[in-house]
């Protein structure tokens, strides 16, 4: 009998999830490893060698750890459910003129659900991942908070995990720094993990060319949207673009236009196939609406609260007052303007290190 019971660990083959499984094994859990195959890179038509969590090398790396430590390892093929949900959402958001965040969507709607279903079949009480974040129970709610390694903190991508799922989740790396993880791997002789490069790309767009992915996924799209107008805020036409789905808010490079001063994409208008350009100052907004909420620290925002709100993964966050105006909608009013707020991205609200909750940005605005 194990000391703490049986736990299913999501193992991507990288150093973080591998060490999560090692640490739980050493703590006395009966570990079962599971590597999820979310995407078949050969079908994407990209030119780069397959890397990352879905590659054969990564699957073998995860299995090697399991074999060395003597616990079972399984491969879970979720390509169909992943493709139907995450990739269809990814392409659909660009067609709506928004900028999607597929990694958050995958974490909250695919990986956690898939792991918990398999955990039930394998009689595992808990699941675990290698995310750098912390988790505690407080006031009968499960609250995600930032990992102590500020550079690696991944609490932002966990805002959408439900209370029911968090109740069965362990995050063993939250109180560790990346440097400590590397040292632990060295001490245990896992030098292949230490020397393995890390991938920060979207797993199904490993060459980082989302335009190319969209064109391969929707061969007719390019012909349907090419030739739209670049316009300025006053409506004046300044050039032609390749089609509104191929641009993102805040984009500066790859516009193929020169106006004599730096310009950025400030707005995308699907209905008219217009891409609005402006100076960096025109990217600034001081408010937004966030919908499709998932609240963690509180069941509801009963009255306006002060938060630090992040509008994208690597955003430092900005002070803002948030007000729940509907059951599934929050109004955010920043105290100072924030640049490049992109509809379709996730917004996450923090009190100190705690995740209050999050949702998807539906609209930004500028009020005096």
PAKETI-868285 format. One record per residue (C-alpha): residue in three letters; chain; x negated, y, z negated. Coordinates in pm, whole numbers, m for minus. Layout:
BEGIN
SITE,Ala,A,X,Y,Z;
...
This chain:
BEGIN
SITE,Unk,A,0,0,0;
SITE,Unk,A,m124,349,84;
SITE,Unk,A,m156,615,m182;
SITE,Unk,A,77,870,m18;
SITE,Unk,A,286,675,233;
SITE,Unk,A,289,653,609;
SITE,Unk,A,231,961,828;
SITE,Unk,A,239,1009,1205;
SITE,Unk,A,m36,1243,1327;
SITE,Unk,A,m24,1421,1663;
SITE,Unk,A,m370,1367,1815;
SITE,Unk,A,m467,1563,2125;
SITE,Unk,A,m821,1427,2134;
SITE,Unk,A,m969,1759,2023;
SITE,Unk,A,m1165,1827,1708;
SITE,Unk,A,m881,1988,1510;
SITE,Unk,A,m617,1715,1538;
SITE,Unk,A,m884,1446,1510;
SITE,Unk,A,m1013,1590,1181;
SITE,Unk,A,m655,1629,1059;
SITE,Unk,A,m612,1253,1101;
SITE,Unk,A,m949,1184,937;
SITE,Unk,A,m871,1401,633;
SITE,Unk,A,m526,1248,583;
SITE,Unk,A,m676,900,613;
SITE,Unk,A,m936,989,349;
SITE,Unk,A,m664,1130,122;
SITE,Unk,A,m495,793,118;
SITE,Unk,A,m219,826,374;
SITE,Unk,A,m139,534,602;
SITE,Unk,A,m211,716,926;
SITE,Unk,A,m62,634,1265;
SITE,Unk,A,m204,838,1553;
SITE,Unk,A,1,945,1852;
SITE,Unk,A,m115,1123,2166;
SITE,Unk,A,155,1281,2380;
SITE,Unk,A,126,1275,2756;
SITE,Unk,A,317,1588,2856;
SITE,Unk,A,195,1648,3207;
SITE,Unk,A,41,1465,3501;
SITE,Unk,A,m210,1715,3631;
SITE,Unk,A,m248,1538,3966;
SITE,Unk,A,107,1645,4053;
SITE,Unk,A,36,2015,3995;
SITE,Unk,A,m174,2050,4309;
SITE,Unk,A,m444,2248,4128;
SITE,Unk,A,m811,2238,4219;
SITE,Unk,A,m968,2212,3876;
SITE,Unk,A,m1075,1887,3711;
SITE,Unk,A,m818,1757,3466;
SITE,Unk,A,m901,1861,3110;
SITE,Unk,A,m717,1925,2786;
SITE,Unk,A,m464,1730,2587;
SITE,Unk,A,m313,1534,2876;
SITE,Unk,A,m632,1402,3034;
SITE,Unk,A,m745,1040,3018;
SITE,Unk,A,m1065,1152,2842;
SITE,Unk,A,m867,1319,2564;
SITE,Unk,A,m644,1016,2518;
SITE,Unk,A,m953,795,2492;
SITE,Unk,A,m1118,1036,2245;
SITE,Unk,A,m813,1019,2017;
SITE,Unk,A,m803,641,2039;
SITE,Unk,A,m1175,616,1956;
SITE,Unk,A,m1119,799,1627;
SITE,Unk,A,m830,567,1539;
SITE,Unk,A,m1034,256,1619;
SITE,Unk,A,m1331,376,1413;
SITE,Unk,A,m1112,445,1110;
SITE,Unk,A,m894,138,1158;
SITE,Unk,A,m549,290,1205;
SITE,Unk,A,m301,235,1491;
SITE,Unk,A,m285,472,1788;
SITE,Unk,A,m7,507,2044;
SITE,Unk,A,40,702,2365;
SITE,Unk,A,377,870,2401;
SITE,Unk,A,486,957,2754;
SITE,Unk,A,713,1261,2735;
SITE,Unk,A,650,1392,3086;
SITE,Unk,A,1016,1379,3184;
SITE,Unk,A,1151,1565,2882;
SITE,Unk,A,860,1809,2893;
SITE,Unk,A,908,1882,3263;
SITE,Unk,A,1283,1917,3245;
SITE,Unk,A,1269,2161,2955;
SITE,Unk,A,936,2342,2937;
SITE,Unk,A,840,2367,3305;
SITE,Unk,A,1193,2447,3423;
SITE,Unk,A,1207,2720,3157;
SITE,Unk,A,861,2847,3263;
SITE,Unk,A,960,2886,3628;
SITE,Unk,A,1307,3014,3540;
SITE,Unk,A,1170,3293,3321;
SITE,Unk,A,943,3424,3596;
SITE,Unk,A,1240,3418,3834;
SITE,Unk,A,1425,3634,3581;
SITE,Unk,A,1139,3885,3574;
SITE,Unk,A,1022,3779,3227;
SITE,Unk,A,690,3643,3096;
SITE,Unk,A,732,3301,2930;
SITE,Unk,A,538,3140,2647;
SITE,Unk,A,556,2766,2720;
SITE,Unk,A,328,2658,2433;
SITE,Unk,A,568,2792,2169;
SITE,Unk,A,862,2634,2348;
SITE,Unk,A,683,2299,2370;
SITE,Unk,A,585,2301,2002;
SITE,Unk,A,930,2381,1873;
SITE,Unk,A,1159,2199,2115;
SITE,Unk,A,959,1907,2250;
SITE,Unk,A,663,1797,2037;
SITE,Unk,A,821,1823,1692;
SITE,Unk,A,1144,1653,1800;
SITE,Unk,A,957,1382,1988;
SITE,Unk,A,725,1316,1694;
SITE,Unk,A,1005,1299,1439;
SITE,Unk,A,1207,1055,1650;
SITE,Unk,A,904,826,1676;
SITE,Unk,A,823,878,1309;
SITE,Unk,A,1166,742,1221;
SITE,Unk,A,1109,434,1436;
SITE,Unk,A,770,375,1273;
SITE,Unk,A,900,431,918;
SITE,Unk,A,685,741,871;
SITE,Unk,A,807,987,612;
SITE,Unk,A,593,1272,747;
SITE,Unk,A,432,1401,1065;
SITE,Unk,A,114,1610,1080;
SITE,Unk,A,m64,1833,1331;
SITE,Unk,A,m400,2010,1353;
SITE,Unk,A,m257,2363,1353;
SITE,Unk,A,m436,2627,1147;
SITE,Unk,A,m144,2735,930;
SITE,Unk,A,m6,2670,584;
SITE,Unk,A,332,2543,469;
SITE,Unk,A,506,2555,133;
SITE,Unk,A,852,2517,m17;
SITE,Unk,A,996,2823,m190;
SITE,Unk,A,1354,2909,m292;
SITE,Unk,A,1476,2589,m126;
SITE,Unk,A,1325,2692,207;
SITE,Unk,A,1010,2583,389;
SITE,Unk,A,786,2875,477;
SITE,Unk,A,499,2878,727;
SITE,Unk,A,216,3118,645;
SITE,Unk,A,m113,3215,805;
SITE,Unk,A,m415,2988,789;
SITE,Unk,A,m710,3129,596;
SITE,Unk,A,m921,3137,914;
SITE,Unk,A,m783,3460,1062;
SITE,Unk,A,m945,3399,1400;
SITE,Unk,A,m791,3051,1437;
SITE,Unk,A,m456,3118,1268;
SITE,Unk,A,m173,2951,1463;
SITE,Unk,A,128,3043,1251;
SITE,Unk,A,257,3250,1546;
SITE,Unk,A,332,2939,1751;
SITE,Unk,A,523,2769,1467;
SITE,Unk,A,799,3027,1412;
SITE,Unk,A,1053,2813,1596;
SITE,Unk,A,1014,2491,1394;
SITE,Unk,A,1339,2418,1209;
SITE,Unk,A,1377,2380,834;
SITE,Unk,A,1463,2012,880;
SITE,Unk,A,1143,1954,1075;
SITE,Unk,A,923,2157,838;
SITE,Unk,A,1049,1948,545;
SITE,Unk,A,871,1649,698;
SITE,Unk,A,557,1828,822;
SITE,Unk,A,201,1840,687;
SITE,Unk,A,m58,2094,805;
SITE,Unk,A,m388,1974,655;
SITE,Unk,A,m614,2238,816;
SITE,Unk,A,m445,2553,683;
SITE,Unk,A,m697,2612,404;
SITE,Unk,A,m1004,2540,614;
SITE,Unk,A,m1217,2747,849;
SITE,Unk,A,m1315,2622,1193;
SITE,Unk,A,m1679,2620,1083;
SITE,Unk,A,m1586,2381,800;
SITE,Unk,A,m1406,2151,1041;
SITE,Unk,A,m1714,2136,1263;
SITE,Unk,A,m1935,2062,963;
SITE,Unk,A,m1701,1785,847;
SITE,Unk,A,m1712,1629,1191;
SITE,Unk,A,m2094,1641,1188;
SITE,Unk,A,m2112,1483,843;
SITE,Unk,A,m1893,1195,962;
SITE,Unk,A,m2095,1141,1279;
SITE,Unk,A,m1831,1260,1528;
SITE,Unk,A,m2078,1455,1741;
SITE,Unk,A,m1875,1411,2060;
SITE,Unk,A,m1598,1612,1896;
SITE,Unk,A,m1840,1882,1782;
SITE,Unk,A,m1982,1921,2132;
SITE,Unk,A,m1648,1902,2311;
SITE,Unk,A,m1536,2224,2476;
SITE,Unk,A,m1193,2355,2383;
SITE,Unk,A,m918,2442,2628;
SITE,Unk,A,m701,2749,2575;
SITE,Unk,A,m508,2716,2899;
SITE,Unk,A,m149,2613,2959;
SITE,Unk,A,m171,2236,3000;
SITE,Unk,A,18,2230,3331;
SITE,Unk,A,m167,2536,3469;
SITE,Unk,A,m528,2437,3384;
SITE,Unk,A,m676,2668,3648;
SITE,Unk,A,m489,2964,3488;
SITE,Unk,A,m335,3044,3827;
SITE,Unk,A,34,3067,3739;
SITE,Unk,A,106,3232,4074;
SITE,Unk,A,m31,2929,4256;
SITE,Unk,A,168,2700,4028;
SITE,Unk,A,492,2884,4104;
SITE,Unk,A,423,2874,4478;
SITE,Unk,A,357,2499,4468;
SITE,Unk,A,656,2436,4244;
SITE,Unk,A,891,2651,4457;
SITE,Unk,A,755,2644,4814;
SITE,Unk,A,1031,2871,4945;
SITE,Unk,A,984,3140,4680;
SITE,Unk,A,704,3337,4842;
SITE,Unk,A,903,3397,5160;
SITE,Unk,A,1210,3500,4963;
SITE,Unk,A,1048,3768,4748;
SITE,Unk,A,752,3901,4947;
SITE,Unk,A,757,4264,5058;
SITE,Unk,A,924,4427,4760;
SITE,Unk,A,837,4783,4668;
SITE,Unk,A,588,4912,4415;
SITE,Unk,A,755,5217,4263;
SITE,Unk,A,662,5479,4007;
SITE,Unk,A,881,5573,3711;
SITE,Unk,A,1043,5853,3914;
SITE,Unk,A,1146,5605,4184;
SITE,Unk,A,893,5704,4448;
SITE,Unk,A,768,5413,4659;
SITE,Unk,A,390,5374,4665;
SITE,Unk,A,336,5036,4832;
SITE,Unk,A,444,4675,4887;
SITE,Unk,A,391,4376,4657;
SITE,Unk,A,400,3996,4688;
SITE,Unk,A,725,3946,4496;
SITE,Unk,A,841,4035,4144;
SITE,Unk,A,790,3684,3990;
SITE,Unk,A,416,3710,4050;
SITE,Unk,A,361,4001,3810;
SITE,Unk,A,362,4049,3433;
SITE,Unk,A,408,4351,3207;
SITE,Unk,A,72,4513,3133;
SITE,Unk,A,m100,4363,3438;
SITE,Unk,A,m372,4579,3591;
SITE,Unk,A,m589,4343,3797;
SITE,Unk,A,m477,4182,4119;
SITE,Unk,A,m220,4446,4212;
SITE,Unk,A,m377,4513,4551;
SITE,Unk,A,m305,4885,4538;
SITE,Unk,A,m516,5196,4473;
SITE,Unk,A,m356,5520,4358;
SITE,Unk,A,m672,5702,4255;
SITE,Unk,A,m620,5629,3885;
SITE,Unk,A,m572,5312,3677;
SITE,Unk,A,m218,5176,3695;
SITE,Unk,A,m40,4894,3514;
SITE,Unk,A,284,4704,3561;
SITE,Unk,A,528,4878,3325;
SITE,Unk,A,857,4717,3432;
SITE,Unk,A,984,4433,3653;
SITE,Unk,A,1320,4476,3826;
SITE,Unk,A,1452,4144,3948;
SITE,Unk,A,1772,4281,4100;
SITE,Unk,A,1591,4513,4342;
SITE,Unk,A,1261,4320,4366;
SITE,Unk,A,1077,4628,4243;
SITE,Unk,A,760,4636,4035;
SITE,Unk,A,720,4962,3845;
SITE,Unk,A,367,5099,3804;
SITE,Unk,A,241,5360,3561;
SITE,Unk,A,m46,5481,3350;
SITE,Unk,A,m130,5303,3025;
SITE,Unk,A,74,5558,2829;
SITE,Unk,A,386,5446,3016;
SITE,Unk,A,344,5094,2875;
SITE,Unk,A,416,5217,2523;
SITE,Unk,A,746,5132,2349;
SITE,Unk,A,856,5179,1990;
SITE,Unk,A,1137,4929,1974;
SITE,Unk,A,1272,4603,2103;
SITE,Unk,A,1552,4352,2067;
SITE,Unk,A,1471,3991,1980;
SITE,Unk,A,1719,3707,2030;
SITE,Unk,A,1747,3328,1995;
SITE,Unk,A,1621,3361,1640;
SITE,Unk,A,1478,3106,1403;
SITE,Unk,A,1438,3236,1048;
SITE,Unk,A,1211,3056,804;
SITE,Unk,A,1153,3253,485;
SITE,Unk,A,1515,3371,459;
SITE,Unk,A,1839,3223,585;
SITE,Unk,A,1945,3570,701;
SITE,Unk,A,1806,3925,699;
SITE,Unk,A,2075,4079,479;
SITE,Unk,A,1927,4430,486;
SITE,Unk,A,1647,4595,687;
SITE,Unk,A,1298,4484,581;
SITE,Unk,A,947,4605,654;
SITE,Unk,A,732,4358,844;
SITE,Unk,A,419,4324,1050;
SITE,Unk,A,551,4216,1389;
SITE,Unk,A,344,4042,1656;
SITE,Unk,A,458,4068,2018;
SITE,Unk,A,214,3810,2158;
SITE,Unk,A,m27,3549,2027;
SITE,Unk,A,m344,3761,2009;
SITE,Unk,A,m164,4080,1903;
SITE,Unk,A,m284,4204,1563;
SITE,Unk,A,73,4292,1472;
SITE,Unk,A,226,4633,1404;
SITE,Unk,A,431,4769,1112;
SITE,Unk,A,800,4762,1194;
SITE,Unk,A,1142,4777,1033;
SITE,Unk,A,1359,4483,1140;
SITE,Unk,A,1737,4473,1117;
SITE,Unk,A,1953,4171,1192;
SITE,Unk,A,2228,4331,1401;
SITE,Unk,A,2399,4004,1501;
SITE,Unk,A,2376,3640,1397;
SITE,Unk,A,2127,3578,1677;
SITE,Unk,A,1975,3923,1737;
SITE,Unk,A,1727,4147,1557;
SITE,Unk,A,1646,4510,1632;
SITE,Unk,A,1281,4600,1578;
SITE,Unk,A,1175,4960,1527;
SITE,Unk,A,797,5007,1526;
SITE,Unk,A,650,5291,1322;
SITE,Unk,A,403,5362,1602;
SITE,Unk,A,426,5276,1970;
SITE,Unk,A,313,4933,2089;
SITE,Unk,A,175,4869,2437;
SITE,Unk,A,284,4606,2689;
SITE,Unk,A,585,4448,2519;
SITE,Unk,A,689,4177,2764;
SITE,Unk,A,1043,4033,2767;
SITE,Unk,A,1020,3653,2749;
SITE,Unk,A,732,3651,2501;
SITE,Unk,A,780,3545,2139;
SITE,Unk,A,800,3804,1862;
SITE,Unk,A,708,3687,1512;
SITE,Unk,A,782,3878,1190;
SITE,Unk,A,550,3859,889;
SITE,Unk,A,575,3961,525;
SITE,Unk,A,215,3950,415;
SITE,Unk,A,93,3611,538;
SITE,Unk,A,442,3457,546;
SITE,Unk,A,639,3398,864;
SITE,Unk,A,982,3554,812;
SITE,Unk,A,1092,3416,1147;
SITE,Unk,A,1079,3488,1515;
SITE,Unk,A,1258,3489,1845;
SITE,Unk,A,1229,3578,2211;
SITE,Unk,A,1189,3939,2323;
SITE,Unk,A,1491,4029,2534;
SITE,Unk,A,1438,4403,2586;
SITE,Unk,A,1204,4684,2482;
SITE,Unk,A,1284,5054,2456;
SITE,Unk,A,1138,5394,2371;
SITE,Unk,A,1332,5622,2137;
SITE,Unk,A,1239,5968,2021;
